[in-house]
């Protein structure tokens, strides 16, 4: 079986390693310090805190510095079709080789990016390669209706990448099974490391104070979503639950934090229901300010569509760290989290009625909400910090270079 992360990753590192981290993820709506973009930097910062040295190589997708503590070799993004990925792959191949002339790594860590560039870099530097598998690209394109030729190219690329990697870090058990079943990866090459949260940045706040801080009415309850506005997020389920929720709690507000391709559609749907006054669309919020918006929510929701696929959502861990219960769709990738953490409450996917019922139960019992928030914070301190995730990755890395 694939190895899974232990609560403390067991061991602090006994040897200091030098890491090169390659990260490439693209979305024209997002800044470089949000969601999956941020993950590489969080891991890098925590690896450094454990005594390792790290350099991150990534496109520059924002003006401000992503990390104050981690050295980053960032390069401009040429945002043109075809040219953009080619340019990124060239930079991710050449820049680590140039950097290695001055500072040689012990190991290369790469987030899966639809390319064998990490394999080439690792071979040229003669260092082990760890690949983080954060999604199933083949299945995603299959659902999107990609033609057989494109699917075959994706499968060939992933087969080469995963076969050539010295170790793989799938972020869910489902992705670990995919690697074994589709690509024949040995379980001994796998360590499951789910997403995490920054416990120092995401901390509990009093809801009224948080609302006052960001200009919301402090005495009015809020249900909130934060994340990328993409179809799989299922926010339309929350919107369709809103009439029943407002009917039972007329002052209720909905706080939607983020941006993306679905924003206009969701705003139109809210307007069609006559509920524009009950919804606040904030637009994208800088990473270091997100905790204040979560603090303004009494309940957070992650109403993923049933076909969401494999996911280890940062948003749920961040909500727990802020002491807020999370209503999440009961989809297979979240089953273990739902079973293990009392503050994560399952609702039927794409059922506005189920979401409304669960939310009303929580809103009607503020003491339970508060108790669940405290339990969620305690749980994530034990099981969901980026420091624990970095410890697990460091332990696997030490075994490779021993």
Backbone torsions as a table, in degrees:
resi	resn	phi	psi	omega
1	UNK	NA	153.6	174.3
2	UNK	-65.6	144.9	176.8
3	UNK	-74.8	146.0	174.7
4	UNK	-115.8	157.9	-176.5
5	UNK	-69.4	137.0	171.6
6	UNK	-87.5	163.8	-170.9
7	UNK	-61.6	-31.9	177.3
8	UNK	-114.5	10.1	-172.7
9	UNK	62.7	7.5	173.8
10	UNK	79.9	-55.0	-165.1
11	UNK	-130.7	139.8	164.5
12	UNK	-80.3	157.4	-175.0
13	UNK	-68.5	140.7	177.5
14	UNK	-103.7	-4.8	178.4
15	UNK	-137.6	135.8	178.1
16	UNK	-83.4	127.6	-178.3
17	UNK	-112.4	158.0	172.8
18	UNK	-108.0	121.6	-178.0
19	UNK	-110.0	136.7	157.8
20	UNK	-102.1	131.3	178.8
21	UNK	-116.7	122.6	176.9
22	UNK	-103.2	126.6	-177.4
23	UNK	-137.0	126.8	175.1
24	UNK	-145.8	118.1	173.8
25	UNK	-144.9	137.3	-173.8
26	UNK	-124.1	133.3	167.4
27	UNK	-156.5	121.5	-173.3
28	UNK	-66.4	-15.0	-178.6
29	UNK	-84.6	-15.6	-165.1
30	UNK	-111.7	148.4	169.0
31	UNK	-78.5	165.9	-175.9
32	UNK	-80.4	3.0	179.2
33	UNK	-114.0	23.7	-177.1
34	UNK	-115.4	148.9	171.1
35	UNK	49.5	-131.1	-178.2
36	UNK	-61.4	-27.5	175.5
37	UNK	-58.9	-40.9	-173.7
38	UNK	-74.0	-25.5	-171.9
39	UNK	-58.3	-43.9	-179.1
40	UNK	-58.9	-39.2	-178.2
41	UNK	-73.5	-36.6	177.0
42	UNK	-62.8	-45.4	178.1
43	UNK	-62.3	-41.8	-179.7
44	UNK	-62.7	-45.0	179.6
45	UNK	-61.1	-38.9	-178.5
46	UNK	-77.8	-31.6	171.6
47	UNK	-62.3	-41.0	176.6
48	UNK	-63.5	-40.3	179.2
49	UNK	-63.5	-24.8	177.4
50	UNK	-85.2	1.8	176.1
51	UNK	102.1	5.3	178.5
52	UNK	-92.9	168.5	176.3
53	UNK	-113.3	138.3	-172.8
54	UNK	-139.4	139.9	166.8
55	UNK	-126.2	128.6	179.1
56	UNK	-102.1	132.9	176.1
57	UNK	-111.0	121.3	-175.5
58	UNK	-160.4	154.3	173.4
59	UNK	-63.3	150.5	175.4
60	UNK	-89.8	110.3	-178.0
61	UNK	-113.7	11.8	175.8
62	UNK	-155.6	164.2	-176.5
63	UNK	-81.1	-41.9	-176.1
64	UNK	-76.1	158.6	-178.7
65	UNK	-70.4	133.3	-177.5
66	UNK	-72.2	-41.6	-177.9
67	UNK	-132.1	137.3	177.5
68	UNK	-85.1	-17.0	-172.7
69	UNK	-111.4	-22.9	-174.7
70	UNK	-100.5	127.0	174.1
71	UNK	-61.8	133.8	179.4
72	UNK	-129.0	132.9	171.4
73	UNK	-101.7	97.9	-176.8
74	UNK	-110.6	150.4	-175.4
75	UNK	-136.0	153.8	-178.2
76	UNK	-61.5	150.2	177.2
77	UNK	-101.0	120.2	175.7
78	UNK	-89.2	101.1	-167.5
79	UNK	-87.7	68.9	177.8
80	UNK	-131.1	142.2	179.2
81	UNK	-54.7	145.6	179.1
82	UNK	69.0	-51.6	-178.5
83	UNK	-64.7	-40.2	-175.4
84	UNK	-55.0	-57.2	-178.2
85	UNK	-65.2	-36.6	179.1
86	UNK	-61.8	-44.4	178.7
87	UNK	-61.6	-44.9	-179.6
88	UNK	-61.4	-44.7	-177.9
89	UNK	-66.0	-36.9	176.5
90	UNK	-63.0	-45.7	179.7
91	UNK	-63.4	-41.3	-179.1
92	UNK	-71.7	-15.9	174.2
93	UNK	-87.5	-47.0	-172.1
94	UNK	-79.2	-44.3	-173.2
95	UNK	-63.7	-41.6	175.2
96	UNK	-62.2	-34.9	178.8
97	UNK	-66.7	-40.1	176.8
98	UNK	-66.5	-42.1	179.2
99	UNK	-62.3	-34.8	-177.9
100	UNK	-68.1	-17.2	175.6
101	UNK	-66.5	-26.5	-179.6
102	UNK	-104.7	-27.9	-171.3
103	UNK	-152.6	102.1	-173.7
104	UNK	-87.1	134.9	178.5
105	UNK	-83.3	162.4	170.3
106	UNK	-91.2	-21.3	-169.7
107	UNK	-159.9	147.9	176.7
108	UNK	-111.3	129.0	177.2
109	UNK	-117.0	124.1	-176.8
110	UNK	-131.8	139.0	170.8
111	UNK	-82.8	138.0	-177.8
112	UNK	-57.4	134.7	-171.0
113	UNK	-141.7	17.7	177.2
114	UNK	70.9	29.6	-177.0
115	UNK	-152.8	155.2	175.0
116	UNK	-94.9	12.4	178.3
117	UNK	-53.2	-44.5	178.5
118	UNK	-57.1	-36.0	178.3
119	UNK	-63.4	-44.9	-179.7
120	UNK	-62.6	-44.0	-179.7
121	UNK	-62.9	-46.1	-178.8
122	UNK	-61.8	-40.6	-179.3
123	UNK	-68.4	-40.9	179.6
124	UNK	-66.8	-34.0	178.5
125	UNK	-86.8	-12.1	-179.4
126	UNK	58.5	50.3	177.5
127	UNK	-129.7	157.3	176.5
128	UNK	-65.4	152.6	179.3
129	UNK	-118.0	124.7	169.5
130	UNK	-108.0	127.1	179.5
131	UNK	-113.1	126.2	174.8
132	UNK	-87.2	124.6	-179.7
133	UNK	-103.6	104.5	-172.8
134	UNK	-108.7	13.0	177.2
135	UNK	-179.2	170.8	179.0
136	UNK	-110.5	89.5	-175.4
137	UNK	-62.1	-40.0	-179.1
138	UNK	-59.9	-48.7	-178.6
139	UNK	-65.6	-37.4	178.9
140	UNK	-60.3	-46.6	-178.4
141	UNK	-73.7	-30.0	175.1
142	UNK	-61.6	-46.6	178.7
143	UNK	-63.9	-32.8	-178.2
144	UNK	-78.6	-3.0	176.3
145	UNK	87.8	24.3	179.4
146	UNK	-62.2	149.6	-179.1
147	UNK	-75.7	167.3	-174.6
148	UNK	-61.5	-35.2	179.9
149	UNK	-64.2	-44.0	179.7
150	UNK	-65.9	-42.1	179.1
151	UNK	-61.8	-39.4	178.9
152	UNK	-64.7	-39.8	178.5
153	UNK	-64.6	-42.4	178.7
154	UNK	-61.4	-45.0	-177.8
155	UNK	-65.4	-39.5	178.3
156	UNK	-64.4	-43.6	-179.5
157	UNK	-62.8	-45.8	-178.8
158	UNK	-67.0	-37.5	178.0
159	UNK	-59.9	-44.9	179.8
160	UNK	-64.8	-44.4	-178.2
161	UNK	-62.9	-49.6	-174.8
162	UNK	-71.5	-35.6	178.8
163	UNK	-67.4	-36.4	-177.2
164	UNK	-82.5	-14.9	179.9
165	UNK	-72.1	142.1	178.1
166	UNK	-79.0	-26.5	176.6
167	UNK	-154.5	152.3	-178.5
168	UNK	-126.5	141.9	180.0
169	UNK	-118.2	82.6	173.0
170	UNK	-71.0	144.1	-176.2
171	UNK	-91.6	-2.7	175.3
172	UNK	-143.5	156.9	173.5
173	UNK	-59.5	-34.2	179.0
174	UNK	-62.8	-39.6	176.7
175	UNK	-68.5	-33.8	175.7
176	UNK	-63.3	-42.0	177.6
177	UNK	-64.7	-40.1	178.4
178	UNK	-59.5	-44.3	-179.1
179	UNK	-62.1	-37.0	179.3
180	UNK	-74.8	-45.6	-172.9
181	UNK	-75.3	-43.8	-174.6
182	UNK	-86.9	-37.2	-172.6
183	UNK	-113.3	0.9	174.8
184	UNK	66.7	28.0	179.8
185	UNK	-73.6	135.4	178.5
186	UNK	-68.0	138.2	177.8
187	UNK	-57.2	-28.0	-179.6
188	UNK	-66.5	-18.2	179.6
189	UNK	-90.0	3.7	-172.5
190	UNK	-116.1	136.2	167.9
191	UNK	-133.3	119.2	-179.3
192	UNK	-79.2	122.3	178.0
193	UNK	-131.8	105.4	-177.6
194	UNK	-77.1	178.2	180.0
195	UNK	-68.8	173.0	-178.5
196	UNK	-147.5	-163.6	-179.6
197	UNK	-146.6	160.0	177.1
198	UNK	-92.4	101.5	-173.1
199	UNK	-69.0	-23.3	178.7
200	UNK	-77.5	-37.7	-178.2
201	UNK	-81.7	-43.3	-177.9
202	UNK	-95.8	103.6	-177.2
203	UNK	-133.5	155.0	-179.6
204	UNK	-62.7	143.0	174.8
205	UNK	-133.8	155.2	172.6
206	UNK	-70.2	129.2	-171.9
207	UNK	-59.4	-43.9	-178.2
208	UNK	-63.2	-41.5	179.4
209	UNK	-65.6	-40.8	179.1
210	UNK	-64.3	-41.5	179.8
211	UNK	-64.9	-42.4	178.9
212	UNK	-60.8	-38.6	-177.1
213	UNK	-63.5	-32.6	-178.0
214	UNK	-106.2	13.5	172.1
215	UNK	85.6	20.9	176.3
216	UNK	-100.7	161.5	179.4
217	UNK	-70.3	120.0	-170.5
218	UNK	-66.3	-30.3	-173.8
219	UNK	-90.4	2.9	-175.7
220	UNK	-102.3	130.7	179.1
221	UNK	-67.4	148.1	-179.4
222	UNK	-132.5	135.4	167.8
223	UNK	-105.3	136.9	-172.3
224	UNK	-135.3	153.0	170.8
225	UNK	-127.7	141.4	172.3
226	UNK	-139.2	139.5	-178.2
227	UNK	151.7	-170.7	179.2
228	UNK	-77.5	134.7	-179.2
229	UNK	-84.0	81.6	179.2
230	UNK	-120.9	158.8	-175.2
231	UNK	-56.2	-39.4	-174.4
232	UNK	-66.1	-14.7	-178.7
233	UNK	-68.2	-23.8	174.8
234	UNK	71.0	24.3	-176.9
235	UNK	-63.7	-23.1	176.9
236	UNK	-60.6	-25.6	176.3
237	UNK	-65.5	-41.8	175.4
238	UNK	-64.0	-43.3	-179.1
239	UNK	-60.8	-41.4	-178.8
240	UNK	-73.9	-18.5	173.8
241	UNK	-82.0	-16.5	-172.6
242	UNK	-60.0	-42.9	-179.6
243	UNK	-56.6	-43.0	178.9
244	UNK	-66.8	-40.8	-179.6
245	UNK	-64.1	-44.8	179.9
246	UNK	-68.7	-33.2	177.1
247	UNK	-61.7	-34.9	179.3
248	UNK	-87.4	-26.4	-177.9
249	UNK	-138.5	82.2	-169.3
250	UNK	-57.0	-29.1	-178.1
251	UNK	-85.2	-1.9	-173.0
252	UNK	-60.0	140.5	175.8
253	UNK	-120.3	154.6	178.5
254	UNK	-120.3	124.0	-176.1
255	UNK	-109.1	111.4	-178.4
256	UNK	-110.6	111.8	-171.7
257	UNK	-108.3	116.8	178.5
258	UNK	140.9	-167.9	-179.3
259	UNK	-158.1	169.7	179.7
260	UNK	154.0	-175.8	-171.7
261	UNK	-65.2	-21.0	-177.0
262	UNK	-90.9	-2.3	-173.1
263	UNK	-58.9	-48.8	-177.9
264	UNK	-61.1	-42.3	179.1
265	UNK	-61.5	-44.7	-178.1
266	UNK	-68.4	-38.2	177.2
267	UNK	-64.4	-39.6	177.8
268	UNK	-64.7	-39.5	-179.9
269	UNK	-66.1	-40.5	176.5
270	UNK	-61.1	-45.1	-179.5
271	UNK	-63.2	-38.7	-179.6
272	UNK	-64.6	-27.9	177.5
273	UNK	-84.3	-4.5	-178.9
274	UNK	72.7	28.0	-174.0
275	UNK	-118.0	19.8	-178.3
276	UNK	-57.3	-32.4	179.2
277	UNK	-70.8	-15.8	179.7
278	UNK	-95.6	-8.9	-176.6
279	UNK	-112.9	138.6	173.6
280	UNK	-118.9	115.9	173.5
281	UNK	-99.5	112.7	-172.3
282	UNK	-86.5	-19.7	-166.1
283	UNK	78.0	-179.0	-177.7
284	UNK	-70.7	137.9	-177.3
285	UNK	-114.9	136.5	177.0
286	UNK	-54.9	144.2	-174.4
287	UNK	-50.3	-45.2	-174.4
288	UNK	-75.4	-2.6	176.2
289	UNK	-106.4	-7.4	-174.4
290	UNK	-62.2	-37.3	-177.4
291	UNK	-57.5	-36.4	178.6
292	UNK	-64.6	-33.6	178.2
293	UNK	-75.1	-38.4	174.9
294	UNK	-63.1	-40.4	179.0
295	UNK	-60.5	-26.5	179.5
296	UNK	-76.8	-10.5	-178.4
297	UNK	-93.4	139.3	171.3
298	UNK	-81.2	-35.3	-179.5
299	UNK	-136.9	140.4	172.2
300	UNK	-108.0	153.8	179.4
301	UNK	-130.5	144.9	171.4
302	UNK	-133.2	76.6	-170.5
303	UNK	-86.1	56.6	-175.9
304	UNK	-53.2	146.7	172.0
305	UNK	-66.6	157.8	-176.3
306	UNK	-61.5	-29.7	-178.0
307	UNK	-95.9	24.8	-176.3
308	UNK	-55.7	-33.8	-176.2
309	UNK	85.0	-170.2	-175.0
310	UNK	-68.9	133.1	-177.6
311	UNK	-156.0	143.0	168.4
312	UNK	-128.7	84.7	-164.2
313	UNK	-73.4	122.3	176.3
314	UNK	-58.1	-34.1	-174.0
315	UNK	-59.7	-34.9	-179.3
316	UNK	-69.9	-42.4	178.4
317	UNK	-64.6	-39.8	178.6
318	UNK	-65.2	-39.8	177.6
319	UNK	-62.3	-44.1	178.9
320	UNK	-62.5	-41.6	179.3
321	UNK	-62.1	-30.7	178.5
322	UNK	-85.1	5.9	176.8
323	UNK	73.7	32.9	-179.7
324	UNK	-119.4	134.4	174.2
325	UNK	-67.1	152.7	-177.4
326	UNK	-125.1	124.1	170.9
327	UNK	-90.5	120.6	-175.7
328	UNK	-129.1	151.7	175.7
329	UNK	-66.0	140.1	-179.7
330	UNK	-83.5	81.2	177.1
331	UNK	-111.7	154.0	-172.5
332	UNK	-52.4	-42.4	-178.2
333	UNK	-62.1	-21.5	-177.7
334	UNK	-100.4	2.1	-175.2
335	UNK	-59.0	-45.7	-177.8
336	UNK	-65.5	-40.2	179.2
337	UNK	-65.1	-42.1	178.0
338	UNK	-61.3	-43.1	-178.2
339	UNK	-69.3	-32.0	-170.8
340	UNK	-90.4	-32.5	-174.3
341	UNK	-110.8	119.9	-176.7
342	UNK	-66.7	-19.3	-178.0
343	UNK	-86.3	-3.1	177.3
344	UNK	-103.2	113.7	-170.9
345	UNK	-112.0	126.9	-175.3
346	UNK	-84.1	139.7	171.3
347	UNK	-132.3	154.5	-179.7
348	UNK	-63.0	130.5	179.8
349	UNK	-60.3	140.9	173.7
350	UNK	61.4	22.4	176.5
351	UNK	-111.3	102.4	179.2
352	UNK	-64.4	-32.2	179.3
353	UNK	-65.7	-46.2	-179.8
354	UNK	-63.0	-39.9	179.5
355	UNK	-65.8	-41.6	179.9
356	UNK	-63.7	-44.5	-179.8
357	UNK	-60.7	-47.6	-178.6
358	UNK	-64.1	-40.8	-179.7
359	UNK	-66.9	-40.8	179.6
360	UNK	-65.2	-36.6	177.1
361	UNK	-61.0	-41.7	179.6
362	UNK	-71.4	-43.3	-179.3
363	UNK	-62.9	-30.7	-178.4
364	UNK	-79.8	-6.7	-177.1
365	UNK	-134.3	75.6	-177.8
366	UNK	-57.2	-33.4	179.7
367	UNK	-64.5	-39.6	177.8
368	UNK	-66.0	-41.5	177.5
369	UNK	-56.0	-47.9	-178.7
370	UNK	-64.5	-42.0	180.0
371	UNK	-64.1	-43.7	178.2
372	UNK	-62.7	-39.7	178.5
373	UNK	-60.9	-41.3	178.7
374	UNK	-66.2	-40.5	179.0
375	UNK	-66.6	-37.7	178.3
376	UNK	-64.6	-41.4	177.9
377	UNK	-62.5	-45.4	179.2
378	UNK	-61.5	-40.9	-178.6
379	UNK	-63.3	-46.6	-175.3
380	UNK	-70.6	-28.3	174.6
381	UNK	-63.2	-35.3	-178.9
382	UNK	-83.3	-33.2	-166.5
383	UNK	-123.9	-12.7	-166.5
384	UNK	-130.4	23.3	-179.0
385	UNK	-86.0	152.4	173.6
386	UNK	-63.4	-29.4	178.5
387	UNK	-62.6	-43.0	177.7
388	UNK	-64.5	-39.2	178.5
389	UNK	-62.9	-43.2	-179.7
390	UNK	-65.6	-35.5	177.2
391	UNK	-61.9	-41.5	179.4
392	UNK	-64.2	-44.6	179.6
393	UNK	-65.8	-39.1	178.4
394	UNK	-63.2	-40.7	179.8
395	UNK	-62.9	-43.4	178.1
396	UNK	-65.4	-34.7	-180.0
397	UNK	-68.0	-41.8	-179.5
398	UNK	-62.1	-38.4	177.7
399	UNK	-63.4	-33.0	-178.7
400	UNK	-71.8	-35.4	-174.0
401	UNK	-97.9	-2.3	-178.1
402	UNK	-62.9	NA	NA
